Amino acid sequence: MYFLPRVTEVSRWQEVLEQCLLSVKNETAKLREEKAATERELESLAVHLNTVANCIRQRDRRYGSDLVLMDKGDVQLKNVSNFLLFI
């Protein structure tokens, strides 16, 4: 009779720990999904940032009659670039 309360307590703790393990596994799965979504978003931003950077580099290579120091396009490209960097 002495062991019955102990067995009951150990069984209860086993259930509690199994629930905790299930919660941890669920949370880990959610974190993996969120990590994958975040990585996809970062890749998407990198594509946009590279495109803007390429446009700025091409505009910076201008010379002679094509040279325009600060036009509307330049300002807009630099604003987009700064915006993408701070997202």
Helices and strands as residue ranges (DSSP letters): H 3-60, G 64-66, H 72-85
